[in-house]
Amino acid sequence: MRLACEFAAAGTPAPVVARVKWLAAPTGSAWLEQALAHPELLLIDHAHCERKAAGVALQLMFRYPSDGDLAAALSPLAREELEHFERLHALLERRDLRLRPLAAPPYGAALAAQVRRAEPERMLDSFLVAGLIEARSHERMALLAAHSPDPELRTLYADLLASEARHFGLYWLLCERRWPRPVVTARLGELARVEAGILASLHPEPRMHS
């Protein structure tokens, strides 16, 4: 599976729109404007997201303890997500910002509700939901890397792009090793449409997934 990120400019003052393959709809300019207006809140939320992503990888390892291939793939991913969290936490401290709880947008819970409860469908959906979240992170970090007025933040988001793309690709490969590609592609399409629908309404406060 190849994850592609393309950029298209719709005019000089308009934001670049990042289009990531497998996402049903790109992020619009309203989210970018909100994110750029509140960089501190987005940084705090981003730190929480990296920690949660590590937790998802570990949760899957504990759920399927006899799957050695899964452990070999997700253990390094969890470590990398925690490294990203540590980098963000250090940045917050340098800026005298406190990592504090934030009201969660409906994104994560709404996607989790799409995961079927019976196996092996539960495993497939869990992989694809995790991958979609990583894909959306990749797309939005690309927007921030291109548009943030803060040089340090532009560097941060640009540095994280490759790993976010790799993480989505890893979840895709885990699916392809266990199910026929048409099955994976069809279910991914269904979940991607739901994911885009969740993001159709902008959260009142900036979040990486809102």
N, C-alpha and C positions, 0 to 999 in steps of 0.2 A: 504494500500500500504506500502511495506517495502522498504526502501532505503538501499542498501547494498554497502559497500565500501570494496573492496578486494585489497590486495597488493601482487604483484608477483615480485621477484627479478630475473633479467635476467643475473646475474653475479656480482662479487664483485664490480668492478668499475662502473657498469651501474646503473642508477637511478632506484629506485623503481617506478613501474607504478601503479597508483591508478585506479581501475576500478569501476565506480559507475553505479549501475543498472539504466537503462533507458537512459543512454548516448549511442549513436550509436558507438562512437569510443573514446578510451582513449587519454589523452594528451601524446604527445611524449616527448622524452628527449630534443629536440631542445628548446621547450618552457621553460623547467625547467632550462636548462643551461643559457638561456637568462635572466630569472627572477633572478636567483642567482647571476648573474654578475651585476645586477643593482637593488639592494634591495630598494634604496631610491625612484627611479621612480615607482617601483611597489607599495610601501607604499602610495605614493600620489594618484596613480590610484585607489588603493583599497579604500581609503577614499572617493573618488568620487563615487565609485561603491556602497558603503554602503548608501550614501546620495541618490543616484538615486533609490536604492531599496526601501527606505522609500517613495520616491515620487511615485513610481509605485503603492504601496499599497494604498496610499492616492488618487491617480488618479482613481483607480478602485472604491474606496468608493464613490467618487464624481460622477462617471459615472453612478453608480447604487444606488442612494440614498435611494430607498425604500427597498432594500435588507438588512434586519436587520442581517441575518446570516452572510452576507459578512462583514458588518461593525464590528460585534463582533469578527470575525476572523482576519481581517486585521488591525484593530486599534492597538492591541498589537504588531503585527508584525512590523508595522511602527515605533512604539516606540523603539522596540529592534534594528531595523536597525539604528536608530538615536543614540542609545547608543553605537553601534559599531563604528559609525562615530566619536562620541565624544572621544572614546578610541583611535582611530587612529589619530585623530587630536592632542590629548595630546601627543601621542608618537612622532609625527612629530615635535611638538614644543620642546620637550625635546632634540631632535636631531638637533635642529636649521635648520629644513627643513620647507619650506614655501608651504602651499597648493596653488597650482597654476593651471591654466588651462593646460590640456594636449590634444594633438591631439587625437581625438577619432579613434579607429580602426573601421572597417566596421561592426563589430559583432552586436551591438545593432540595428542599422538601418536595417541591412539585415534581422534580425529576426523579427523586427517590420513589415517589408514589407510582411511577411508571414501571418499576422493576417487578416482574412477575415473581410469584412466591414459590412456584414449583421448580425443581431442578430437572433438566439442565438449563431451562430458560432463565432462571434467576442468575446463574453465572454469566450467561451471554449478556443479559441486560445490564448487570453490574459493570462488566467491562466496558460496554458501549456508553453508558452514562458517564463513567469516569473519563473515558476518552473524549466525549463531547465537551465536558467541562475543561479539559486540557486544551482542546481545540479553540474554544471560545477565549480562554486565557491568552493563547498564542495570538489570536486575531487582535485582541484589545491591547496587548502589550506592543504589538506592531504599530498600532495607532498612536500610543503614548510615546513610543520611541521616535516616531516621526514628528509629533506635534508638541510635546512638552516644552515649555520655555525654559525649563530648568536643566542645565547640561548634565548634572549628576543623575537626574532621573532618566533623561534620555539614554545615558550610558547603561543604567541599571536595566531598563526594559529591553534594550537592544541585546545586552548580555544574556538575558533569560530566554530569548526567542528560540534559540536552537534546542534547548532542553525541553521547552514546552511542546515543540513539534515532535521531538523524539518520544516524549511520554505518550502522546496520543498515538503515535505509530506503534508503540509497544503494546498498548491495549488492543489495537487492531490486530497485531500479529498473534496475540494470545487468543483472540477470537478465531482467526483463520486456521490456527493449529487444531481447533476443536470442532469447527462447523464448516460446511461448504460455503464458499464465498457468496453465492446467491442468498443464502439464509442470513448471513451477516449483513450484507448490503441492504436487503429489504428491511430488516429490523432497524438498522442504523437510520434509514430514511424515515421510518415512522418516528423514532425518537428525536431525530433532528428537527422534524416539523413541530413536535411538541416543544422542544427547547426554544425554537424561534418564537413560538406563540407566548411562552412564559415571559420573554424579554420584550414583547410588544408594548407593554406598559412600563414606563420608566419609574423606578423606585424614587421616593422623595429625597433620599440621600445617596451620594455616589457610592457604588460598590463595584468591585471587579466584575461581578455577575449580577447586574440589575437592569 
